Amino acid sequence: MTTLQKAVTPAMSAAILEHGFDRLSGFVVRRADVQDLTTPGDLYRVHALGFPGTPFTPDGPIDVLVFEVSPTMRFDDAIGGTTREDLERTGGVFLDRAPFTGTGFAPFERAVPVWWLRPARMAPGTQLVRFENGREPRVLAEYADVATGWRVLGNVAGRLPASPSAYVGGYAKVGGASRLADLVGGRVVVLDPSTGAPLVPAPSEIEQFFELEVLAVWNGLDVRVVGSWSQDGQTMNRVAYLGHDADLAEALRLQKLEAGVYEATVPEASLTEVRHTVVEVALGDSAAGASEADASASTLDRLVDVGRALFAKLTENPTLNVIELPDGLGVCLVHAVRGGGKIYVAPDESALFVGSAVDFEAGLGAFRDGVRTPLEKFTISRGGNG
């Protein structure tokens, strides 16, 4: 099972600890890649928290969510850049603010893959963990399931009842009725709407496990409805922006909750092209999705290691930036100094070296066409590469 980590703003921590908030989205990394990082300064850098308007500081404290991938979670590759030219170069769709890299990796001194989590309910077992200078990390709260909500630890020990959105997270159909539900340790836990208590139906009673997505367009932006209520005689919707263009989101004055996460409260009547989609989930998909994520990240790590080993044959102590290539082509390692060059590495570990005079797109085009550098050509050169 893949375990992920995501930094959360002080406002979101307060919403969890005071109101039992149970929804998340945004940039995530694998826990295994960052579990040795325990200082606010390191977390500030690896989670790219120095974005414009950030509520974070390198001195902390910094709170993170640690959670396993649930069967209803879906992810986008964090490929793009900070300019339109970056999007053309990388083939990605994310236009965001520095320190976002657009390479699919964190702005850190080692390769840490990054993904963007679409709006999702907290996964059972999610922990809210606080990191402070001079103190051991401590768990502030743990999310049990959609019926139980958060268990708050420490000085304010207690339970915050769930207040789940009907628009995000799993449902189970039992006896012909659809109820909010989570998959917990191989069992389906259902929220009893009459009592608010958790119910565990027998596997034979579960007719379907699914998520309901309400998708729409608002002012030309693709959005997902994540909440709804009545106000002053009209229905209001909370919507989350599903596109990744920070320029458009900010021009339309969406609320920036954190890097890459924009939401708005709008009248339901302002939404167009509304469509209700049932995303059915086989109960075995959780393990399958985790295995796929692990395999993908493992492949990236392996290719980065190959590229580093090849650069080690060319020069000493290279400073390398890593770019995940589009269409599953592999990775590109860029020696970020004058005359450094680039190495493109394919999934079969074949590679292409190009000098610094060749731009990224030209090198990628040749690499895509099958051009490769014979491995015996990678030889030590103390004077650098041209």
N, C-alpha and C positions, 0 to 999 in steps of 0.2 A: 504494500500500500504506500503510495507516494504521500509524503508529508510536506506541506508548503508553509511558507512564512510570509507575512505581510505586515508592514508598518501601518499603524492606525493613528489618526490625529487625536490630539487631546479631546476635541469635541466628540469624536466617535467613542473614545474610551468612556467619557462621561455618559453618553447615551446608553452604552452597554451597562455600566455600573449603576446608573440611576433609573433607567427605564427598560432594561432588558432588550435593547435593540438587537436584531438578529439577522441583518442583511449586510452583505459586503460585496465589493467589486474593486478592480484596480490592479496595479502591478504586484506580482508575486514572484518569489524565488523558491527553490527547493531548500528545505530545512537542512538537508545533508550538506549543502554547499556553504552554509553560513553558520552552522551550529557552534563553531569555535569563536565566533564574533560576539563578544559579550559587553563591549563598551559602547556607550552612546555614540562616540565618534565614529567607530567602525560601522555601526548600523546606519548612521546618518549618510555615510558614503555609499555603502552597498545597496541601500534602498533608494538612493538618489533623492534625498529629501531636501536638497538645497534649491528647490524650484521657486519661481517668483511667488511671493505671498505666503511662503511656507510658515506654518506655526511651529516648526521644529527648530532646535538648535543642536549643534554638535555636543554641547555639554549635557543634554538630556534634561529630564528623563525621557526615554522613548519606549512606547508600548508597541507590542507586536501581537498579532494573532498567529498561533501555530495550529494547523489543522490538516486533517487528511482529506484527500479528494473525495467528494461525495458523488453519487451517480448522476445528479442533476447539474453538476458544474461543467462549464464549457469555457475554453480558453482561446485567445487569439495570440498569434506570434507578435511580439513587440518589435516589429521591423518598420523602419521609416527614417525619421530624422527631425531636425529642427528647422529645415527650410524645404521649399518645393523642390529645389535641386537635389536635396538628399533623397526625397521620395523617388525621383526619377532614377537616381543612382542605385538605390537599394531595392527598388521594386516593392517597397512596403507602403502601408497606408497610414501609419501613425505620424501625425505632425504634432509635435509637442515641444515643451520648453526644456532647455538644458537645466540640469545635467543629464536628461534623457539622451541616450546615445543613438537609438534607432538601429543598433546592430543586433539586437536580440540578446545582448549581454549587459550586465550592470557596469557602471563607470567605476570599476574597481581594479586593483592590481593583479587579480587572477580572474579566470573565466568563470563567471556566475551567470548562467542563463536566466532570462526574465520572460515572463508571460503576462498577458492581461486577462484577468478573470472577469467574465461577464457577470452581471448582477445575479447573485445567488443567496440562498439561505445559508446561515452558518451550518457547518457540518457537526454532527454529534461528536463530542469529545474536544471541540475547539477550546483552546486555552488563550486567555488574555494575559500576557506576560510583560512585566515592567523591568526595564534595564536602567540602572542608575550608576553613576560613578561611585566607587567605593563600597558598593553593596552587591551581594549575590542577586542574580535574577530571581524574581518572585512571581508566582502565579496569582493574579488578582481575581480571576473568575474562570469558570469552566461551563461551557454550554452542553447541556445533557441531550435534549431533543425538543421537538416542536411543542410537545405538551408540557414538559417540565420547565423549560427555559434555562436561565443561567443560575448557577450556584456561585454566589459571591463569597470569597474567602477573606481571611485576615480580620481586621478590627471591626469590619461591618458585615461579619459572616451572616449569611442568610440566603434566601432564594428569591429571585425575581421571576414572577410568572411570565410565561411567554405571551407576546403580543404580536404574533406573526402576520405578515402580509399574505393575503390570499392570492397574490400575483407572482410570488417568487417562492420556489421550493417545491418539494414533492407532495403528491396526493396519492392516496390509495383508495381504490374502489372496493368497498366491502358491503355485501348485501345490497348491491345496486346503488349505494350512496357513496359519493366522493368526499373523503375527509383529508385534511392536512395530515401529512405523515412524514416520517424520517426512517431511514434504514440504519439500525443500530446493532452492530455486532451480528449481522446476518438475520436479525429480526426486524419486522416492520412495526414501528410504534405509531399509533394513530391518536390524534387529538379528538377526544370525545367532546363534541360541540355543546352538549347539554351540561356537562359537569366540569369541563376543562381538564379532566384527568387523562393520563395516558392509558391507552388500551393496546394490547398485543394480540391481534387476531391470529388464528392458526394459518399456516401457509396456504392451506386448501381454501380458506375463506377469501383470500386476496385475489380479486378478479383482474386488477390492473394496477400498475404503479406508473405514475406519469407526472409531468409538470405542465402547467398551463401558461403559455406565453401570450400576452396581449401586446402586439406590435402595432406601431402606427407611424405616421409622419407628422411632425410639427414644424411649421415654418421651413419646410424643406429638409429637415433633419430626421434621420431614422431614430426612433426612440422606442423604449419598452416601458409599458405602464408597470410601476412597482408599488402603487398604492392608490386608493380611491376613497372619497368621503363626500358628504353633502355639506355645503356651506352657502348660506344666504340664498337658499332655494335653487342652487345649481350644483351639479356634480363636478368636483375638482379631482384632478389626477396628478399624482407624482410620477414624473417620467424621468428615465435615465437615458442619456444620449449613448447610442450604440456605435456611432461613428467615432473617428479618432482624429478629428481636425480641430485643434485647439483654437485656431484663428476663427473658424465659423462659430464654435461654441461660445467664445468670449464676445464675438461681435453681436450675437443674439442675447447676450447677458445671462447665459445660464450660470447657475451657481457652481463654482468650482469647489468641490469638497476636498479634493486632494489632486495630486498629479494624475492627469488622464481620466478623472472621474467628474462628470458634469451632470447636474440634474436641474429640474425646474418643476414648479407647481403651476399647472395650467388648467383652464376650463376644459372639461371633456369635449365640449362642442368645438374646440379649436383643433382637435385632432382629425386628421384625414387618413384614408386608406387603412382603417382599423381592421385588423385581422386577428382572430383567435386561433392559436395553434396548440394542439395537444402533442407534446413530445413524450412518447412512450419510452419507458426505461425498463429493460429486462433486469431483474434483480441481480443478475451476475455481472452487469455492466460496470459496477463500481470497481471490482478487481481488474476487469479487462482494461478499463480506462487508465487505472493506475499503472498497470504493466506497460501500456503503450507510452505513457508519459516517462516512466523510468527508462524504457528502451530508447526513446528519442533523446533524452538528456544524456544517457550513457554514450550514445553514438556521437553526439557533439563533443563530449569530453574526450573521447578517443581520438577524434579528428584533430582537436586542438593540440593534444599531446603529440600527434604525428607532426603537425606543423611546427611545434616548438622544437622537436628533435631535429627537424630538417634545418631550421634557422640556426640551431646550435652548431651545425656543420659549416655554416657560412660566416658566422661572426660571433663574437663573445658578448654575453649579457645583453641580448637584444631587448629593446622596449617594444612590446607587441600589443597591438589592438586586434580584437577578434570581431569578425563580422559573419553572422550566419547568412549563407547564400539562399536566394529564393529557390522555390521548386525542388527542395530537397537535394540541391547540388552539393552541399557540404559546407565548408567554412573557408574564410579568407583571413590570413594573419598578415597584418601590415606592420612592418618595421618602421615605427614612427620617428625616424630621423632622416636627415638629408642623405639621399643615396641608399636608403634602406631596402626598398623593394617590397614585394608582396608574394606570398605563397598561397595558392588556392589548393585545398585538399578535398578530394572526392570521397564518397562513402567507401569506395574500395581501397582507399589510402594512396591512390595515385595522386600526383601533385604537379602543379605548374608554378614555376618561379618566373616573375617578371620584374624588371628593374623599375626604379622609381620614375623613369621617364614615361612609362606606360600607365595611363590612367586606369582607374578601377573598372570602368565599363568595358574598355578595350580588352583588358585582361580577362574579365568575366566572359566576354564574347568568345575569345579564343578557348577558354576553359570549357565553355558550354559546347563548343565544336569538337572537343576531344583532344585538344593540344595538351601534351604533357611533357614534363622535363624528366629525362631518365634519372633514376635515383643516383646513379654513379656520378652524375654531374654536380651533385651537392657536395662540395668540398670546402674545407676550411680556408677562409680568406681573412687574414688579420686586418686587411686594409678596408673592409667594408665591401659593399656591392653597389654597382652602378646600374 
